């Protein structure tokens, strides 16, 4: 569609918690974060959500996760792990607000100036299928946005929920 730069499937992601810039996190802190996340994420259930609502924002088109509340415990555990490793002075981001939490997967970036109404009108004609997803792991990613989109590589993969 004209005016949208679609995100290739390999770069689709659901951002839950930023940590910091790679040159500001040591290898020891990264290992400690992996340990804290592994311990914290083992204590929650694997969240299950649906992605079904196309939303046009002035900068992006995305699919909202529903129900958002299912992902909130995961988001909170991630925040708590980062604070426990980096400390509140280095990581002063407040705990996430449940009411303001809007998990989503961006599928395209708006690449034209002006109104997004024509994009929203065209997308409203679509009848996208609902995608169901249960999250069994969370990846700690190293990502950049050098090519007009987020590109990333997994640094470590952490299981969610108790291990069998």
Residue frames as a rotation matrix with the C-alpha (Angstrom) as fourth column:
UNK 1
0.583 0.812 0.000 0.00
0.812 -0.583 0.000 0.00
0.000 0.000 -1.000 0.00
UNK 2
-0.054 -0.580 0.813 1.30
0.496 -0.722 -0.482 3.43
0.867 0.376 0.327 -0.88
UNK 3
0.218 0.057 0.974 2.43
-0.544 -0.822 0.170 5.40
0.810 -0.567 -0.148 2.16
UNK 4
0.792 0.007 0.610 3.28
-0.549 0.445 0.708 2.36
-0.266 -0.896 0.356 4.32
UNK 5
-0.183 -0.868 -0.462 6.64
-0.803 0.403 -0.440 0.64
0.568 0.290 -0.770 4.57
UNK 6
0.825 0.528 -0.201 5.70
-0.350 0.756 0.553 -2.91
0.444 -0.386 0.809 5.54
UNK 7
0.085 -0.774 0.628 7.90
-0.957 0.112 0.268 -4.57
-0.278 -0.623 -0.731 8.14
UNK 8
-0.161 -0.193 -0.968 9.40
-0.606 0.794 -0.057 -7.84
0.779 0.577 -0.245 6.86
UNK 9
0.733 0.601 -0.317 8.26
-0.164 0.609 0.776 -10.88
0.660 -0.517 0.545 8.89
UNK 10
0.160 -0.738 -0.655 11.72
0.733 0.533 -0.422 -11.50
0.661 -0.413 0.627 10.40
UNK 11
-0.811 -0.490 0.318 11.62
0.199 -0.743 -0.639 -8.06
0.550 -0.455 0.701 12.10
UNK 12
0.221 0.934 0.282 8.14
-0.229 -0.231 0.946 -8.33
0.948 -0.273 0.163 13.61
UNK 13
-0.667 -0.447 -0.596 8.27
0.485 0.346 -0.803 -8.13
0.566 -0.825 -0.014 17.40
UNK 14
0.630 0.769 0.107 6.36
0.327 -0.388 0.861 -7.11
0.704 -0.508 -0.496 20.49
UNK 15
-0.436 -0.822 0.366 8.47
0.019 -0.415 -0.910 -4.73
0.900 -0.389 0.197 22.58
UNK 16
0.496 0.611 -0.617 7.96
0.606 0.265 0.750 -5.23
0.622 -0.746 -0.239 26.30
UNK 17
0.890 -0.236 -0.391 10.82
0.245 -0.478 0.844 -3.50
-0.386 -0.846 -0.367 28.13
UNK 18
0.620 -0.754 0.218 13.79
-0.108 -0.358 -0.927 -1.42
0.777 0.551 -0.304 27.14
UNK 19
0.653 -0.494 -0.573 17.01
0.756 0.395 0.522 -1.92
-0.032 -0.775 0.632 29.05
UNK 20
0.538 -0.524 -0.661 19.51
-0.136 -0.827 0.545 0.58
-0.832 -0.203 -0.516 27.69
UNK 21
0.693 -0.384 -0.610 22.17
-0.704 -0.182 -0.686 1.12
0.152 0.905 -0.397 25.08
UNK 22
0.891 -0.309 -0.334 24.50
0.266 0.949 -0.169 -1.79
0.369 0.061 0.927 24.37
UNK 23
-0.054 -0.980 0.192 27.60
0.289 -0.200 -0.936 0.26
0.956 0.005 0.294 25.19
UNK 24
-0.209 0.044 0.977 26.14
-0.777 -0.614 -0.138 1.04
0.594 -0.788 0.162 28.63
UNK 25
0.789 0.479 0.386 25.40
-0.612 0.673 0.416 -2.55
-0.061 -0.564 0.824 29.73
UNK 26
-0.271 -0.959 0.085 28.35
-0.954 0.279 0.105 -4.72
-0.124 -0.053 -0.991 30.78
UNK 27
-0.321 0.070 -0.945 28.65
-0.390 0.899 0.199 -8.45
0.863 0.432 -0.261 30.14
UNK 28
-0.946 -0.039 -0.322 28.26
0.269 0.463 -0.844 -9.08
0.182 -0.885 -0.428 33.88
UNK 29
-0.624 0.771 -0.128 25.07
-0.509 -0.525 -0.682 -6.99
-0.593 -0.361 0.720 33.98
UNK 30
-0.161 0.543 -0.824 23.73
-0.917 0.226 0.328 -8.83
0.365 0.808 0.462 30.97
UNK 31
-0.608 -0.119 -0.785 24.38
0.044 0.982 -0.183 -12.18
0.792 -0.145 -0.592 32.69
UNK 32
-0.947 0.274 -0.168 22.73
0.158 -0.058 -0.986 -10.91
-0.280 -0.960 0.011 35.89
UNK 33
-0.407 0.829 -0.383 19.76
-0.851 -0.497 -0.171 -9.68
-0.332 0.257 0.908 33.86
UNK 34
-0.304 0.235 -0.923 19.44
-0.545 0.752 0.371 -13.09
0.781 0.616 -0.100 32.21
UNK 35
-0.840 -0.061 -0.540 19.42
0.354 0.693 -0.628 -14.71
0.412 -0.718 -0.560 35.69
UNK 36
-0.823 0.542 -0.170 16.87
-0.163 -0.512 -0.844 -12.22
-0.544 -0.666 0.510 37.08
UNK 37
-0.265 0.737 -0.622 14.59
-0.964 -0.181 0.196 -12.62
0.032 0.651 0.758 34.07
UNK 38
-0.500 0.030 -0.865 14.86
-0.215 0.964 0.157 -16.42
0.839 0.264 -0.476 34.17
UNK 39
-0.911 0.152 -0.384 13.86
0.413 0.338 -0.846 -16.43
0.001 -0.929 -0.370 37.86
UNK 40
-0.676 0.662 -0.324 11.07
-0.376 -0.688 -0.621 -13.89
-0.633 -0.298 0.714 37.42
UNK 41
-0.305 0.576 -0.758 9.52
-0.936 -0.035 0.350 -15.25
0.175 0.817 0.550 34.24
UNK 42
-0.802 -0.010 -0.597 9.41
0.009 1.000 -0.029 -18.78
0.597 -0.029 -0.802 35.68
UNK 43
-0.886 0.409 -0.218 6.82
0.268 0.069 -0.961 -17.56
-0.378 -0.910 -0.170 38.21
UNK 44
-0.315 0.808 -0.498 4.14
-0.667 -0.562 -0.489 -16.45
-0.675 0.178 0.716 35.75
UNK 45
0.239 0.502 0.831 1.81
0.350 0.754 -0.556 -18.26
-0.906 0.424 0.004 33.39
UNK 46
-0.801 -0.436 0.410 2.49
0.508 -0.135 0.851 -18.20
-0.316 0.890 0.330 29.68
UNK 47
-0.317 0.721 -0.617 0.31
-0.259 -0.691 -0.675 -15.37
-0.912 -0.055 0.405 28.40
UNK 48
-0.531 0.274 0.802 -2.10
0.805 0.458 0.377 -16.02
-0.264 0.846 -0.463 25.54
UNK 49
-0.259 0.429 -0.865 -3.42
-0.153 -0.903 -0.402 -13.18
-0.954 0.029 0.300 23.40
UNK 50
0.284 0.363 0.887 -5.04
0.883 0.262 -0.390 -12.49
-0.374 0.894 -0.246 20.06
UNK 51
-0.694 -0.413 -0.590 -3.91
0.070 -0.854 0.515 -9.95
-0.717 0.316 0.621 17.51
UNK 52
-0.272 0.709 0.651 -6.92
0.936 0.353 0.007 -8.74
-0.225 0.610 -0.759 15.60
UNK 53
0.700 0.600 -0.386 -7.30
0.537 -0.800 -0.268 -4.97
-0.470 -0.020 -0.883 15.74
UNK 54
-0.140 -0.704 0.696 -5.55
0.940 -0.315 -0.129 -2.98
0.310 0.637 0.706 13.01
UNK 55
0.638 0.262 -0.724 -4.74
0.558 -0.806 0.199 0.48
-0.532 -0.531 -0.660 14.29
UNK 56
0.245 -0.539 0.806 -3.37
0.750 -0.422 -0.510 3.40
0.615 0.729 0.300 12.32
UNK 57
0.478 -0.276 -0.834 -1.14
0.607 -0.583 0.541 5.75
-0.635 -0.764 -0.111 14.24
UNK 58
0.888 -0.118 -0.445 0.53
-0.342 -0.815 -0.468 8.81
-0.308 0.568 -0.764 12.67
UNK 59
0.001 -0.986 -0.168 3.83
-0.960 -0.048 0.275 6.87
-0.279 0.162 -0.946 12.59
UNK 60
-0.921 -0.390 0.003 2.82
-0.383 0.906 0.177 3.21
-0.072 0.162 -0.984 12.26
UNK 61
0.226 0.916 -0.332 0.16
-0.800 0.369 0.473 0.60
0.556 0.158 0.816 11.57
UNK 62
-0.814 -0.562 0.148 -0.05
-0.529 0.609 -0.591 -2.04
0.242 -0.559 -0.793 14.26
UNK 63
0.046 0.760 -0.649 -2.04
0.003 0.649 0.760 -4.92
0.999 -0.037 0.028 15.66
UNK 64
-0.082 0.012 0.997 -3.15
-0.937 -0.343 -0.073 -4.59
0.341 -0.939 0.039 19.28
UNK 65
-0.821 -0.159 -0.548 -2.76
0.049 0.937 -0.345 -7.56
0.569 -0.310 -0.762 21.61
UNK 66
-0.084 0.867 0.490 -6.06
-0.882 -0.294 0.369 -8.57
0.464 -0.402 0.790 23.21
UNK 67
0.914 0.406 0.029 -6.48
0.300 -0.721 0.625 -8.84
0.275 -0.562 -0.780 26.10
UNK 68
0.251 -0.848 0.466 -3.61
-0.285 -0.525 -0.802 -6.52
0.925 0.068 -0.373 26.96
UNK 69
0.476 0.006 0.879 -3.96
-0.876 -0.086 0.475 -7.49
0.078 -0.996 -0.036 30.62
UNK 70
0.994 -0.099 0.035 -2.71
0.097 0.993 0.059 -11.00
-0.040 -0.056 0.998 29.81
UNK 71
0.376 -0.910 0.175 0.73
0.572 0.079 -0.817 -9.57
0.730 0.407 0.550 28.97
UNK 72
0.599 -0.101 0.794 0.92
-0.436 -0.873 0.218 -7.17
0.671 -0.477 -0.567 31.92
UNK 73
0.912 -0.308 0.272 2.48
-0.133 0.404 0.905 -9.67
-0.389 -0.861 0.327 34.42
UNK 74
0.483 -0.756 0.442 5.21
0.875 0.436 -0.211 -10.37
-0.033 0.488 0.872 31.87
UNK 75
0.344 -0.298 0.890 5.83
0.284 -0.871 -0.401 -6.65
0.895 0.391 -0.215 31.39
UNK 76
0.801 0.029 0.598 5.97
-0.509 -0.491 0.707 -6.06
0.314 -0.871 -0.379 35.14
UNK 77
0.823 -0.535 0.191 8.40
0.314 0.709 0.632 -8.95
-0.473 -0.460 0.751 35.76
UNK 78
0.331 -0.719 0.611 10.67
0.860 -0.037 -0.510 -7.60
0.389 0.694 0.606 33.03
UNK 79
0.470 -0.107 0.876 10.65
-0.155 -0.987 -0.037 -4.12
0.869 -0.119 -0.480 34.52
UNK 80
0.913 -0.068 0.402 11.37
-0.400 0.043 0.916 -5.47
-0.079 -0.997 0.012 38.01
UNK 81
0.686 -0.697 0.212 14.28
0.684 0.716 0.142 -7.56
-0.250 0.048 0.967 36.71
UNK 82
0.228 -0.606 0.762 15.91
0.589 -0.537 -0.604 -4.57
0.775 0.586 0.235 35.03
UNK 83
0.586 0.025 0.810 15.54
-0.488 -0.788 0.377 -2.44
0.647 -0.616 -0.449 38.18
UNK 84
0.958 -0.195 0.209 16.99
-0.075 0.535 0.841 -5.25
-0.276 -0.822 0.498 40.32
UNK 85
0.453 -0.830 0.325 20.09
0.889 0.450 -0.088 -5.51
-0.073 0.329 0.942 38.13
UNK 86
-0.121 -0.527 0.841 20.77
0.639 -0.690 -0.341 -1.89
0.760 0.496 0.420 37.18
UNK 87
-0.561 -0.022 -0.828 19.33
0.778 -0.357 -0.518 -0.25
-0.284 -0.934 0.217 40.29
UNK 88
0.447 0.894 -0.006 16.82
0.850 -0.428 -0.306 2.59
-0.277 0.132 -0.952 40.47
UNK 89
0.234 -0.414 -0.880 19.46
-0.050 -0.909 0.414 5.29
-0.971 -0.053 -0.233 39.95
UNK 90
-0.809 -0.579 -0.104 20.61
-0.162 0.049 0.986 3.89
-0.566 0.814 -0.133 36.59
UNK 91
-0.772 0.628 0.093 17.17
0.379 0.338 0.861 2.69
0.510 0.701 -0.499 35.55
UNK 92
-0.910 0.354 -0.215 14.64
-0.010 -0.537 -0.843 5.20
-0.414 -0.766 0.492 36.78
UNK 93
-0.659 0.725 -0.200 11.76
-0.338 -0.048 0.940 4.29
0.672 0.687 0.276 34.49
UNK 94
-0.396 0.560 0.728 8.65
-0.881 -0.009 -0.473 3.99
-0.258 -0.829 0.497 36.66
UNK 95
-0.740 0.247 0.625 6.84
0.174 0.969 -0.177 0.70
-0.649 -0.022 -0.760 36.98
UNK 96
-0.912 0.391 0.124 4.44
0.081 -0.124 0.989 0.24
0.403 0.912 0.082 34.08
UNK 97
-0.594 0.797 0.105 0.89
-0.626 -0.376 -0.683 1.45
-0.505 -0.472 0.723 34.53
UNK 98
-0.636 0.388 0.667 -1.64
0.435 0.894 -0.106 -1.29
-0.637 0.223 -0.738 33.82
UNK 99
0.398 0.897 -0.190 -4.18
0.366 -0.345 -0.864 1.17
-0.841 0.275 -0.466 32.41
UNK 100
0.514 -0.250 -0.820 -1.69
-0.655 -0.732 -0.187 2.74
-0.553 0.634 -0.540 29.99
UNK 101
-0.457 -0.723 0.519 -0.17
-0.248 0.664 0.706 -0.55
-0.854 0.194 -0.483 28.84
UNK 102
0.616 0.649 -0.447 -0.77
-0.576 -0.015 -0.817 -1.05
-0.537 0.761 0.364 25.09
UNK 103
-0.331 -0.769 0.548 1.09
-0.098 0.605 0.790 -4.11
-0.939 0.207 -0.276 23.79
UNK 104
0.779 0.561 -0.279 1.14
-0.302 -0.053 -0.952 -4.32
-0.549 0.826 0.128 20.00
UNK 105
-0.122 -0.766 0.631 3.04
0.613 0.442 0.655 -5.57
-0.781 0.467 0.415 16.98
UNK 106
0.120 0.080 -0.990 3.81
-0.558 -0.819 -0.134 -2.94
-0.821 0.568 -0.053 14.37
UNK 107
0.318 0.039 0.947 3.31
0.587 0.776 -0.229 -4.23
-0.745 0.629 0.224 10.83
UNK 108
0.131 -0.308 0.942 4.29
0.914 -0.331 -0.235 -1.11
0.384 0.892 0.238 8.91
UNK 109
-0.397 -0.322 -0.859 5.65
0.615 -0.788 0.011 2.39
-0.681 -0.524 0.511 9.28
UNK 110
0.754 0.652 0.078 3.78
0.534 -0.541 -0.650 5.34
-0.381 0.532 -0.756 7.80
UNK 111
-0.232 -0.959 0.164 6.15
0.818 -0.101 0.566 6.80
-0.526 0.266 0.808 5.24
UNK 112
-0.330 0.137 0.934 4.28
0.682 -0.650 0.336 9.80
0.653 0.748 0.121 3.98
UNK 113
-0.979 -0.010 -0.202 3.51
0.142 -0.745 -0.651 13.17
-0.144 -0.667 0.731 5.49
UNK 114
-0.622 0.780 0.062 0.00
-0.604 -0.529 0.596 14.31
0.498 0.333 0.801 6.10
UNK 115
0.100 0.826 0.554 -3.23
-0.986 0.157 -0.056 12.69
-0.133 -0.541 0.830 7.09
UNK 116
-0.909 -0.363 0.204 -3.42
-0.357 0.932 0.065 8.99
-0.214 -0.014 -0.977 7.82
UNK 117
-0.070 0.990 0.126 -7.15
-0.586 0.061 -0.808 8.91
-0.807 -0.131 0.576 7.04
UNK 118
0.341 0.221 -0.914 -6.68
-0.918 0.287 -0.273 7.42
0.202 0.932 0.301 3.53
UNK 119
-0.673 -0.625 -0.396 -4.60
-0.480 0.776 -0.409 4.63
0.563 -0.085 -0.822 5.05
UNK 120
-0.800 0.422 0.426 -7.19
-0.297 0.338 -0.893 3.97
-0.521 -0.841 -0.145 7.76
UNK 121
0.182 0.913 -0.366 -10.01
-0.830 -0.057 -0.554 3.98
-0.527 0.405 0.747 5.19
UNK 122
0.064 -0.239 -0.969 -8.20
-0.810 0.555 -0.191 1.44
0.583 0.797 -0.158 2.99
UNK 123
-0.877 -0.465 -0.123 -7.36
-0.298 0.724 -0.622 -0.80
0.378 -0.509 -0.773 5.95
UNK 124
-0.499 0.768 0.400 -10.95
-0.593 0.033 -0.804 -0.71
-0.631 -0.639 0.439 7.21
UNK 125
0.316 0.594 -0.739 -11.96
-0.945 0.269 -0.187 -2.50
0.088 0.758 0.647 4.01
UNK 126
-0.481 -0.586 -0.652 -9.80
-0.480 0.799 -0.363 -5.46
0.734 0.138 -0.665 5.02
UNK 127
0.723 0.616 0.313 -11.02
-0.629 0.400 0.667 -8.30
0.286 -0.679 0.677 7.15
UNK 128
-0.270 -0.943 -0.195 -7.80
-0.742 0.333 -0.582 -9.59
0.613 -0.012 -0.790 8.70
UNK 129
0.416 0.324 -0.850 -7.78
0.177 0.888 0.425 -12.98
0.892 -0.328 0.312 10.36
UNK 130
0.761 -0.134 0.635 -7.24
-0.644 -0.281 0.712 -13.12
0.084 -0.950 -0.300 14.09
UNK 131
0.041 -0.822 -0.568 -3.84
-0.146 0.557 -0.817 -14.49
0.988 0.116 -0.098 15.09
UNK 132
0.950 0.244 0.196 -3.66
-0.240 0.167 0.956 -16.32
0.201 -0.955 0.217 18.41
UNK 133
0.074 -0.984 -0.163 -0.36
-0.147 0.151 -0.978 -16.50
0.986 0.096 -0.133 20.24
UNK 134
0.991 0.035 -0.133 0.83
0.123 0.214 0.969 -18.03
0.062 -0.976 0.208 23.49
UNK 135
0.441 -0.872 0.212 4.17
-0.636 -0.470 -0.612 -16.71
0.633 0.135 -0.762 24.65
UNK 136
0.923 -0.163 -0.348 6.43
0.308 0.857 0.414 -19.52
0.231 -0.489 0.841 25.87
UNK 137
0.013 -0.966 -0.257 9.62
0.984 -0.034 0.177 -17.45
-0.180 -0.255 0.950 25.84
UNK 138
0.963 0.108 -0.246 10.90
0.077 -0.988 -0.132 -13.92
-0.257 0.108 -0.960 25.86
UNK 139
0.338 -0.882 0.330 14.01
0.898 0.196 -0.395 -12.93
0.284 0.429 0.858 23.96
UNK 140
0.443 -0.379 -0.813 16.42
0.237 -0.825 0.513 -10.31
-0.865 -0.420 -0.275 25.17
UNK 141
0.660 -0.048 0.750 17.15
0.751 0.042 -0.658 -8.45
0.000 0.998 0.064 21.96
UNK 142
-0.357 -0.691 -0.628 19.88
0.337 -0.723 0.604 -6.24
-0.871 0.004 0.491 20.69
UNK 143
0.301 0.561 0.771 18.22
0.929 0.009 -0.370 -4.00
-0.214 0.828 -0.518 18.14
UNK 144
-0.697 -0.469 -0.542 18.81
0.265 -0.871 0.413 -0.95
-0.666 0.145 0.732 16.07
UNK 145
0.518 0.842 0.147 16.81
0.540 -0.189 -0.820 1.22
-0.663 0.505 -0.553 13.74
UNK 146
-0.400 -0.810 -0.428 19.37
0.036 -0.480 0.876 2.05
-0.916 0.335 0.222 11.08
UNK 147
-0.977 0.023 0.213 17.31
0.213 0.169 0.962 1.09
-0.014 0.985 -0.170 8.03
UNK 148
-0.631 0.754 0.183 14.04
-0.659 -0.646 0.386 2.91
0.409 0.123 0.904 8.83
UNK 149
0.573 0.786 -0.232 12.80
-0.443 0.535 0.719 -0.05
0.689 -0.309 0.655 10.88
UNK 150
0.313 -0.429 0.848 13.76
-0.874 0.220 0.433 -2.02
-0.372 -0.876 -0.306 13.97
UNK 151
0.447 -0.297 -0.844 16.12
-0.335 0.819 -0.466 -4.85
0.829 0.491 0.266 13.15
UNK 152
0.400 -0.205 0.893 17.26
-0.913 -0.006 0.408 -7.17
-0.078 -0.979 -0.189 15.89
UNK 153
-0.163 -0.441 -0.883 19.16
-0.265 0.881 -0.391 -10.25
0.950 0.170 -0.260 16.97
UNK 154
0.873 0.487 -0.033 18.32
-0.137 0.308 0.941 -12.38
0.469 -0.817 0.336 19.98
UNK 155
-0.111 -0.904 0.413 20.96
-0.817 -0.153 -0.555 -12.22
0.565 -0.400 -0.722 22.71
UNK 156
-0.989 -0.110 0.097 19.27
-0.146 0.799 -0.583 -14.81
-0.013 -0.591 -0.807 24.91
UNK 157
-0.226 0.947 -0.230 15.94
-0.370 0.135 0.919 -16.62
0.901 0.292 0.320 25.07
UNK 158
-0.911 -0.070 0.406 14.21
-0.412 0.107 -0.905 -16.98
0.020 -0.992 -0.127 28.44
UNK 159
-0.622 0.715 -0.318 11.39
0.498 0.675 0.544 -19.47
0.604 0.180 -0.776 29.11
UNK 160
-0.512 0.592 0.622 8.11
-0.753 -0.658 0.007 -18.17
0.413 -0.465 0.783 30.52
UNK 161
0.605 0.789 0.107 6.31
-0.716 0.480 0.507 -20.24
0.349 -0.383 0.855 33.14
UNK 162
0.262 -0.480 0.837 7.43
-0.663 0.541 0.518 -23.23
-0.701 -0.691 -0.176 35.10
UNK 163
-0.366 -0.494 -0.789 9.52
-0.901 0.401 0.167 -25.74
0.234 0.772 -0.591 33.25
UNK 164
0.703 0.672 -0.232 8.14
-0.625 0.740 0.248 -29.21
0.338 -0.030 0.941 32.80
